[in-house]
């Protein structure tokens, strides 16, 4: 599957309760976390959307079937949008998912597959839509791992752990990381 067949989806509808404010708008290196996620997906995908927001630098899609259902509501919305627009798969990342490797799509192919330390980062074929809808409309576990099990997704362990920004301290720690080679 080439880049054109993959829809990128930034899952950006969370409550940011541990962060204390809208973390999608928090900045690192002069750019919002939302913009970082959009830029990264733009390298890998034929089109990019933001799910669960009212405004973004890319088209926005509401969570399905309702807001407040966590990442599964965002994934369901993205898969529905992808199906309706002729995409073969959806690559999802959280708005707070940083430290993803340049070869992420290659690591996740063939889908369905997800990153073990951040299951919201995944490559989901469009036919996974039925499974996520059944979970969201059913009485069982509404979790990423239940979805991954339902579609027989592979868990992929990356060489370096990813970064998940949950609190302002997490973001502050990232900005303190050295950039580029150490001075001599």
PyMOL commands that set and color helices and strands:
alter all, ss='L'
color gray80, all
select helices_A, chain A and resi 3-5+23-25+33-44+71-84+104-108+126-137+144-150+168-175
alter helices_A, ss='H'
color red, helices_A
select strands_A, chain A and resi 6-11+27-28+31-32+47-51+59-61+89-94+97-98+113-115+118-125+154-156+163-164
alter strands_A, ss='S'
color yellow, strands_A
deselect
rebuild
show_as cartoon
